[in-house]
C-alpha cells in the first residue's frame, strides 16, 4: 500500500489582507512622489524653454534644466545655474513654493510609516519575519524562568524568542526593560487562532513552547483545553517545529500525544517522589535542584554520538567520554519518528482499510500515537549496543559540552 500524501494545511488569508492594507496606506507616499517628479520634469522643460539661447543664460540644455530643478527643490542653492528672464524666475518661484510643500509631505509620510510600525510593534500587532526562532505561547509564573534558561543554556547565543500572550502593555514593557539584553519580541492575541500564530511566522519556527496560560480573561481551569487546541493548530501550520507543551492535569497527556507533541511537561509531576526522597535519601533534592537551576555549573545534556561508535558498546563510548573529560555518561536516548494511522493507509481507501480504521477507532485507542518517540535508558549495561538515531546523556560542566 502506498503512503498517504498529507494534505496541505489551511492558510488563513488574514496576513495577506493585512499586507495589502499596508500597501494601500503607503499609496499616499507614491502619489506625492509622483506629483513631485512631475513638478520637477515640468519645471525643467519650462526653464529650458524660457532660458535657452538667452543672453547671459546658464541653462542651455534639458539636463541643465533638470539639474537646476533638483538643486532648487532641495533648497541646496549652488548658484551655478540661475534663471535670467522674468518667466524663468516665475518658474523658479513656483518650483520653490510647491517643492517645499511636496517634500514636507513626503517627509511626514515616511515618518508616519515608521511611527506606525513602532506603535504596532509596541502593541504586539506587527507581523514578524524571524526564522529558526522560539515561540512561547501563553504566560504563567514559570515563563520568565523558561526565557532565562533558553538564553543562558540554549543552543545559540542571544536566540530570538517571540512571546504570544495577552498580558497588559505595561507588563510587557516592564518585561522588555528587565530583559533588554535578550532578543525578545511580542505578539498580542489568542494563540489558539491561526492568524495570530502566523504573525509570529510560526511556519519558520524551530521550537514552540505552550505554557499553561494565565494571561487574558480566560477560565484558568480550562487552560489545558486551550493548550490542546493550540497544539493542533500549531502542528497543522508548522509540522516541522518541535513542540513542548505544559499541562496542569496529567490526564490530558494522552490528548497531547495524539497531537504529536514532542515533549509533554506535567506541572508538579514527580513532586511527591522528590519530597519523599528527602526522607529516605537526605540531601538528594538539592542534587536535582543544582542540576536544574540556572546558577548550577553542572547540567544534563544530550550529545551527538559520533558515527564511529554506531555498532559499538555503551562501555566503549563511556571510556571515550572519560578520556576527553567531557563529563559523565549516564545513559542513552533513542529518538524516532512516530507512525500515524494515515501513514499505513493508501490514498485509495479500500473496504479492508476502512474496516481496519473503524476497528481501531472503535477500540478508543490509537496505538500509533501511544508509542513514545523518545526512549531513555539510564545507566545501561556496558555491553549495550549503540544503534542509529541514538544520543548520549551526559552530566557535564557548561564549558565542556
ZAMARGU-4260 file (C-alpha; in steps of 0.2 Angstrom, whole numbers, plus 5000, padded with zeros to 4 digits):
<rodrens>
0) 5000/5000/5000 | 5007/5017/4995 | 5010/5030/5009 | 4996/5043/5011 | 5001/5060/5005
5) 4997/5073/5019 | 4985/5087/5014 | 4992/5104/5014 | 4987/5114/5030 | 4974/5128/5028
10) 4982/5145/5027 | 4972/5160/5033 | 4970/5175/5021 | 4971/5187/5036 | 4990/5190/5035
15) 4989/5193/5016 | 4975/5205/5018 | 4985/5215/5031 | 5000/5216/5019 | 4988/5223/5006
20) 4981/5236/5018 | 4999/5242/5022 | 5002/5244/5004 | 4987/5254/5002 | 4992/5265/5017
25) 5008/5270/5009 | 4999/5274/4992 | 4999/5292/4998 | 5018/5291/4998 | 5019/5286/4980
30) 5006/5299/4975 | 5015/5313/4982 | 5032/5306/4975 | 5024/5305/4958 | 5017/5323/4959
35) 5035/5329/4964 | 5043/5320/4950 | 5030/5328/4938 | 5033/5345/4945 | 5052/5343/4943
40) 5050/5337/4925 | 5038/5351/4920 | 5049/5365/4928 | 5065/5358/4920 | 5056/5359/4902
45) 5049/5376/4906 | 5065/5384/4912 | 5074/5377/4897 | 5061/5384/4886 | 5062/5401/4893
50) 5081/5402/4896 | 5088/5393/4881 | 5098/5404/4869 | 5095/5419/4880 | 5110/5432/4883
55) 5119/5428/4899 | 5109/5412/4902 | 5117/5397/4911 | 5104/5384/4906 | 5107/5378/4889
60) 5100/5360/4889 | 5087/5350/4897 | 5100/5342/4908 | 5104/5359/4914 | 5086/5362/4917
65) 5084/5346/4927 | 5099/5349/4937 | 5093/5367/4942 | 5076/5360/4947 | 5083/5347/4958
70) 5095/5359/4966 | 5081/5372/4968 | 5068/5360/4975 | 5080/5353/4988 | 5085/5371/4993
75) 5103/5367/4991 | 5106/5383/4980 | 5123/5380/4972 | 5121/5395/4961 | 5129/5388/4946
80) 5113/5388/4936 | 5101/5403/4938 | 5086/5410/4928 | 5089/5427/4920 | 5072/5430/4912
85) 5056/5435/4921 | 5047/5420/4915 | 5061/5409/4921 | 5061/5417/4939 | 5042/5414/4940
90) 5045/5395/4936 | 5058/5395/4950 | 5046/5403/4962 | 5033/5390/4958 | 5045/5376/4960
95) 5051/5383/4977 | 5034/5385/4984 | 5026/5369/4978 | 5043/5359/4981 | 5044/5364/4999
100) 5026/5358/5002 | 5028/5342/4992 | 5044/5337/5001 | 5037/5341/5018 | 5023/5329/5014
105) 5035/5316/5008 | 5045/5318/5024 | 5029/5317/5035 | 5023/5302/5026 | 5039/5292/5029
110) 5040/5297/5047 | 5022/5292/5050 | 5025/5275/5042 | 5040/5272/5054 | 5030/5279/5069
115) 5015/5267/5065 | 5027/5252/5063 | 5034/5256/5080 | 5017/5258/5088 | 5011/5242/5081
120) 5027/5233/5087 | 5025/5240/5104 | 5007/5234/5105 | 5012/5217/5098 | 5001/5219/5082
125) 5016/5218/5070 | 5019/5203/5058 | 5037/5196/5061 | 5049/5188/5049 | 5061/5179/5060
130) 5067/5161/5056 | 5073/5147/5067 | 5066/5156/5082 | 5057/5150/5098 | 5039/5154/5101
135) 5032/5154/5118 | 5013/5154/5119 | 5004/5158/5135 | 5011/5165/5151 | 5012/5160/5169
140) 5024/5162/5184 | 5036/5150/5176 | 5038/5158/5159 | 5052/5170/5165 | 5062/5155/5170
145) 5060/5147/5153 | 5066/5163/5145 | 5081/5165/5156 | 5085/5146/5153 | 5084/5147/5134
150) 5096/5162/5134 | 5108/5155/5146 | 5109/5137/5141 | 5101/5137/5124 | 5109/5130/5108
155) 5113/5148/5101 | 5118/5164/5109 | 5105/5178/5110 | 5091/5167/5102 | 5076/5176/5095
160) 5061/5172/5107 | 5043/5178/5102 | 5030/5179/5116 | 5012/5177/5111 | 5000/5181/5125
165) 4988/5194/5132 | 4997/5202/5146 | 4994/5221/5149 | 5005/5233/5139 | 5013/5239/5155
170) 5019/5221/5160 | 5026/5218/5143 | 5036/5235/5143 | 5042/5230/5161 | 5047/5213/5154
175) 5057/5221/5139 | 5066/5233/5151 | 5070/5219/5163 | 5077/5208/5149 | 5083/5222/5137
180) 5099/5212/5133 | 5088/5197/5127 | 5081/5196/5109 | 5063/5197/5114 | 5048/5200/5103
185) 5030/5201/5107 | 5014/5197/5098 | 4997/5201/5106 | 4982/5189/5104 | 4975/5172/5107
190) 4987/5160/5101 | 4974/5147/5098 | 4969/5157/5082 | 4979/5153/5067 | 4981/5171/5061
195) 4989/5176/5077 | 5002/5162/5076 | 5006/5166/5058 | 5010/5184/5063 | 5024/5176/5073
200) 5030/5167/5057 | 5027/5151/5066 | 5030/5141/5050 | 5048/5145/5051 | 5050/5142/5070
205) 5062/5129/5077 | 5053/5127/5093 | 5036/5131/5100 | 5033/5131/5119 | 5015/5130/5125
210) 5013/5136/5143 | 4998/5134/5154 | 4991/5151/5151 | 4986/5163/5165 | 4985/5179/5154
215) 4969/5186/5147 | 4952/5184/5153 | 4950/5166/5151 | 4945/5152/5163 | 4961/5147/5172
220) 4953/5130/5175 | 4952/5127/5156 | 4970/5131/5152 | 4974/5113/5147 | 4959/5114/5134
225) 4967/5129/5126 | 4984/5121/5126 | 4977/5106/5117 | 4968/5117/5104 | 4983/5127/5101
230) 4994/5112/5099 | 4983/5105/5085 | 4984/5122/5076 | 5002/5124/5078 | 5005/5106/5071
235) 4994/5110/5056 | 5003/5126/5052 | 5021/5121/5057 | 5023/5102/5055 | 5042/5103/5057
240) 5043/5113/5073 | 5047/5105/5089 | 5033/5107/5101 | 5034/5107/5120 | 5018/5108/5130
245) 5014/5111/5148 | 4998/5104/5156 | 4991/5105/5173 | 4981/5089/5173 | 4991/5073/5169
250) 4975/5065/5162 | 4977/5077/5147 | 4994/5070/5142 | 4985/5057/5130 | 4977/5071/5120
255) 4994/5080/5118 | 5002/5063/5112 | 4989/5061/5099 | 4993/5079/5093 | 5011/5073/5090
260) 5018/5084/5104 | 5037/5081/5105 | 5038/5084/5124 | 5025/5085/5137 | 5028/5093/5154
265) 5015/5090/5168 | 5016/5103/5181 | 5020/5096/5198 | 5024/5078/5191 | 5036/5068/5202
270) 5035/5082/5216 | 5029/5069/5229 | 5043/5057/5225 | 5056/5071/5226 | 5049/5076/5243
275) 5049/5058/5249 | 5067/5056/5244 | 5072/5070/5256 | 5067/5057/5270 | 5075/5041/5263
280) 5090/5050/5255 | 5093/5066/5264 | 5101/5080/5253 | 5095/5071/5236 | 5083/5085/5232
285) 5097/5098/5232 | 5106/5087/5219 | 5091/5089/5207 | 5090/5107/5212 | 5108/5111/5207
290) 5106/5102/5191 | 5090/5111/5186 | 5094/5129/5192 | 5101/5142/5182 | 5116/5145/5193
295) 5122/5127/5194 | 5138/5124/5184 | 5133/5105/5180 | 5120/5101/5168 | 5112/5086/5160
300) 5114/5087/5141 | 5110/5077/5126 | 5125/5075/5114 | 5128/5068/5097 | 5136/5051/5097
305) 5150/5050/5083 | 5147/5038/5069 | 5162/5028/5073 | 5153/5022/5089 | 5137/5016/5080
310) 5138/4997/5082 | 5149/4998/5097 | 5145/4996/5115 | 5140/5009/5129 | 5156/5005/5138
315) 5167/5010/5123 | 5158/5027/5121 | 5159/5029/5140 | 5178/5027/5140 | 5179/5039/5126
320) 5169/5052/5135 | 5180/5050/5151 | 5197/5051/5141 | 5191/5068/5133 | 5185/5074/5150
325) 5168/5079/5143 | 5158/5074/5158 | 5150/5058/5164 | 5140/5047/5153 | 5124/5042/5162
330) 5113/5035/5148 | 5107/5034/5131 | 5092/5042/5122 | 5084/5035/5106 | 5073/5046/5095
335) 5062/5040/5082 | 5048/5047/5071 | 5031/5042/5077 | 5020/5032/5064 | 5002/5038/5062
340) 4987/5028/5055 | 4987/5038/5039 | 5004/5033/5035 | 4999/5015/5034 | 4984/5018/5023
345) 4984/5022/5004 | 4976/5036/4995 | 4963/5024/4988 | 4954/5018/5003 | 4948/5000/5001
350) 4935/4991/5011 | 4948/4982/5021 | 4957/4998/5025 | 4940/5006/5031 | 4937/4991/5041
355) 4954/4992/5050 | 4952/5011/5053 | 4935/5009/5060 | 4940/4995/5072 | 4955/5005/5079
360) 4943/5020/5081 | 4930/5009/5090 | 4943/5002/5102 | 4946/5020/5108 | 4964/5018/5107
365) 4977/5024/5095 | 4992/5013/5096 | 5002/5023/5084 | 5000/5039/5094 | 5003/5030/5111
370) 5020/5025/5106 | 5034/5036/5113 | 5045/5045/5101 | 5059/5046/5113 | 5066/5031/5124
375) 5078/5034/5138 | 5089/5021/5145 | 5099/5027/5161 | 5114/5018/5167 | 5113/5004/5154
380) 5123/4988/5154 | 5141/4992/5147 | 5138/4979/5133 | 5123/4988/5126 | 5125/4991/5108
385) 5123/5008/5101 | 5112/5010/5086 | 5107/5024/5074 | 5097/5039/5080 | 5104/5037/5097
390) 5111/5051/5108 | 5122/5051/5124 | 5115/5058/5140 | 5130/5067/5149 | 5132/5076/5166
395) 5144/5089/5162 | 5150/5107/5166 | 5144/5121/5154 | 5162/5123/5147 | 5164/5105/5142
400) 5149/5101/5132
</rodrens>
